[in-house]
Amino acid sequence: MDRLAGADREAGPVVVAPAVLPPSPRAWLGTIAALAALAVVVLGVLYAGHSAPGGVDGWIVRPTADSVRPPWRYAALATDFLGEPAGAATLVVAVGAGCLLLGRPRAAVLVVAGTGLTVGTTTLVKPLVGRTIHGADNLSYPSGHTAFLTALALVVALLAAGRLGLGRAAGASLVLAAALVAGAAMGWAQVALGAHYPTDALGGWCTALAVIPATAWLVDWTADRMAERFVGRTAGAVRRERR
């Protein structure tokens, strides 16, 4: 940003959109992303080709598709809808529009790119791992629903932490709490409805924790490079006019 400020003397004031990944949480989020990616790989190797609950799944209560009854079943179905195409698209549009209204275009880009890349990653990983549930055609690891809602919660939490000016500890607490609540809610819904094993939900949660920080860094890096090129072209045009 210092280079952009220096160019302002000739090109005039340039407004740079706030970063979606401020410097304070960048280091610890990078560490978490690396650990989460490792967890996705380890779980994928452990359950590759499996079609039954694993040892870790046995530590958690696993309701069957008909054992969760109203009103909790309605809650599970409503939560599950948020990860379906119609529900997910509605959430992305609503949150992206909110980001634009708040003057955070980078966050709006992250909403679309981050959630898209997160769900895309789960789609690519599933056939590689080959874990199934309720038949050979139902690939289950990692859970795309859990990954999506966790990713969206991470983006919203990053935006909130930036706008509130939270320090490292408070910002980290907010971001991780949002990811934990969203991941736990969707993970419970998927297990309660019999759509996934608990470790599938854990894998989806970790996928979001790995993808979103990397995508946020890429969005900021790309936006900064574009701003630099714009300032450079503007400064060159000003110099030519002065001649």
C-alpha positions in Angstrom: 0.0 0.0 0.0 3.0 2.3 0.6 3.8 2.2 -3.1 0.2 3.3 -4.0 0.5 6.2 -1.5 3.7 7.3 -3.2 2.1 7.3 -6.6 -0.8 9.4 -5.3 1.4 12.5 -5.4 1.3 12.6 -9.2 -1.9 10.7 -9.9 -4.1 12.2 -7.2 -5.8 10.4 -4.4 -6.6 6.8 -5.0 -9.1 4.9 -2.8 -8.0 1.3 -2.2 -10.6 -1.1 -1.0 -10.0 -2.6 2.5 -8.2 -6.0 2.5 -10.3 -9.0 3.3 -7.3 -10.6 5.1 -5.7 -7.9 7.3 -2.1 -8.4 8.4 -3.0 -9.2 12.1 -4.8 -12.5 11.4 -2.8 -13.4 8.3 -0.1 -15.4 10.1 -2.3 -17.5 12.4 -4.9 -18.1 9.7 -2.1 -19.4 7.4 -1.0 -21.8 10.1 -4.6 -23.0 10.6 -5.1 -23.4 6.9 -2.0 -25.6 6.6 -3.1 -27.8 9.5 -6.6 -28.0 8.1 -5.3 -29.1 4.7 -3.2 -31.7 6.4 -6.2 -33.0 8.3 -8.2 -33.3 5.1 -5.5 -35.4 3.5 -5.0 -37.6 6.6 -8.7 -38.3 7.0 -9.0 -38.9 3.2 -6.2 -41.5 3.4 -7.7 -43.2 6.5 -11.2 -43.6 5.0 -10.3 -44.0 1.3 -12.6 -46.6 -0.3 -14.6 -47.2 2.9 -18.3 -47.6 2.9 -19.0 -47.8 6.7 -18.4 -45.6 9.8 -14.8 -45.5 11.0 -13.4 -45.7 14.5 -13.6 -42.0 15.1 -17.3 -42.0 13.9 -18.0 -44.5 16.7 -17.2 -41.9 19.3 -20.1 -39.8 18.2 -23.8 -40.6 18.3 -24.9 -41.4 14.8 -28.6 -41.1 14.3 -30.2 -42.9 11.4 -32.2 -41.1 8.8 -35.5 -41.7 10.7 -34.3 -41.4 14.3 -34.3 -37.6 14.5 -38.0 -36.7 14.8 -39.8 -33.3 14.8 -39.1 -30.6 15.8 -35.4 -31.4 15.5 -35.9 -33.1 12.1 -37.4 -29.8 10.8 -34.4 -28.0 12.1 -32.0 -30.4 10.4 -33.9 -30.1 7.1 -33.9 -26.3 7.2 -30.2 -26.3 7.9 -29.5 -28.8 5.2 -31.4 -26.6 2.7 -28.8 -23.8 3.3 -26.3 -26.1 1.6 -28.5 -27.1 -1.3 -28.1 -25.2 -4.6 -31.1 -22.9 -4.1 -30.4 -22.1 -0.5 -26.7 -21.7 -1.1 -27.2 -19.4 -4.1 -29.6 -17.3 -2.0 -27.1 -16.9 0.8 -24.2 -16.0 -1.5 -26.3 -13.4 -3.3 -27.5 -11.9 -0.1 -24.1 -11.8 1.6 -22.4 -10.6 -1.5 -24.9 -7.7 -1.9 -24.4 -6.8 1.7 -20.7 -6.6 1.2 -21.2 -4.2 -1.8 -23.6 -2.1 0.2 -21.0 -1.8 3.0 -18.4 -0.7 0.5 -16.4 -4.0 0.6 -16.0 -5.2 -3.0 -13.1 -7.5 -2.1 -15.3 -9.3 0.5 -18.0 -9.6 -2.2 -15.5 -11.3 -4.5 -14.4 -13.6 -1.6 -18.0 -14.6 -0.9 -18.4 -15.9 -4.5 -14.8 -17.2 -5.1 -14.3 -18.6 -1.6 -17.5 -20.6 -1.4 -17.2 -21.7 -5.0 -13.6 -22.9 -4.6 -14.4 -24.6 -1.3 -17.3 -26.6 -2.7 -15.4 -27.2 -5.9 -12.5 -28.7 -3.7 -14.9 -31.1 -2.0 -16.3 -32.1 -5.4 -12.8 -32.9 -6.6 -11.7 -34.7 -3.5 -14.7 -37.0 -3.2 -13.9 -39.3 -6.2 -10.2 -39.3 -5.2 -11.1 -40.7 -1.7 -14.0 -42.8 -2.9 -15.7 -43.1 0.5 -19.4 -43.9 0.2 -22.6 -44.0 2.2 -25.9 -45.7 1.4 -24.6 -47.3 -1.8 -21.7 -47.0 -4.2 -23.1 -44.0 -6.0 -23.2 -41.7 -2.9 -19.7 -40.3 -2.4 -19.5 -38.8 1.1 -16.1 -37.5 2.0 -15.7 -34.6 2.5 -19.1 -33.0 3.2 -19.8 -30.2 0.7 -22.7 -28.8 2.7 -20.6 -28.5 5.8 -17.7 -26.9 3.8 -20.0 -24.4 2.2 -21.7 -23.1 5.4 -18.3 -23.0 7.2 -16.7 -21.0 4.3 -19.6 -18.5 4.3 -19.3 -18.0 8.0 -15.6 -17.5 7.7 -16.0 -14.7 5.1 -18.7 -13.0 7.2 -16.5 -13.2 10.3 -13.5 -11.8 8.5 -15.6 -8.9 7.3 -17.0 -8.3 10.8 -13.5 -8.4 12.4 -12.2 -5.9 9.9 -15.0 -3.5 10.2 -15.0 -3.7 14.0 -11.2 -3.2 14.1 -10.7 -6.2 16.4 -7.2 -7.1 17.5 -5.5 -10.4 16.9 -6.9 -12.3 19.9 -10.5 -10.9 19.5 -10.5 -11.3 15.7 -9.2 -14.9 16.0 -11.9 -15.7 18.5 -14.6 -14.3 16.3 -13.5 -16.0 13.1 -12.9 -19.4 14.8 -16.2 -19.2 16.8 -18.1 -18.5 13.6 -16.5 -21.4 11.8 -17.1 -23.7 14.7 -20.8 -22.8 15.1 -21.5 -23.0 11.3 -19.6 -26.2 10.9 -21.2 -27.8 13.9 -24.7 -26.8 12.9 -24.4 -28.2 9.3 -22.4 -31.2 10.4 -25.1 -32.1 12.9 -27.8 -31.8 10.2 -25.9 -34.0 7.8 -25.3 -36.7 10.4 -28.8 -36.4 11.8 -30.3 -36.9 8.3 -28.0 -39.8 7.6 -26.4 -38.0 4.6 -22.8 -38.1 6.0 -20.6 -39.7 8.6 -19.2 -37.4 11.3 -15.8 -37.6 9.8 -17.2 -36.4 6.5 -18.5 -33.3 8.2 -15.1 -32.8 9.9 -13.4 -33.1 6.5 -15.7 -30.5 5.0 -15.1 -28.2 8.0 -11.3 -28.5 7.5 -11.6 -28.0 3.8 -13.2 -24.6 4.4 -10.5 -23.7 6.9 -7.9 -24.5 4.3 -9.4 -22.9 1.3 -10.8 -19.6 2.6 -7.6 -18.1 4.0 -5.8 -19.0 0.7 -8.5 -17.5 -1.4 -8.6 -14.3 0.7 -4.9 -13.8 0.3 -5.3 -14.4 -3.5 -8.1 -11.8 -3.7 -6.1 -9.2 -1.8 -2.9 -9.9 -3.9 -4.8 -9.6 -7.2 -6.6 -6.5 -6.1 -3.4 -4.8 -5.0 -1.7 -5.7 -8.2 -4.6 -4.2 -10.2 -4.6 -1.1 -8.1 -0.8 -0.7 -8.7 -1.2 -1.0 -12.4 -4.1 1.5 -12.4 -2.1 4.0 -10.4 0.9 3.5 -12.7 -1.1 4.1 -15.8 -2.8 7.2 -14.2 0.5 8.7 -13.2 1.9 8.2 -16.7 -1.1 9.9 -18.2 -0.7 12.8 -15.8 3.0 13.2 -16.7 2.2 13.2 -20.4 -0.5 15.8 -20.0 2.0 18.1 -18.1 4.4 17.9 -20.9 
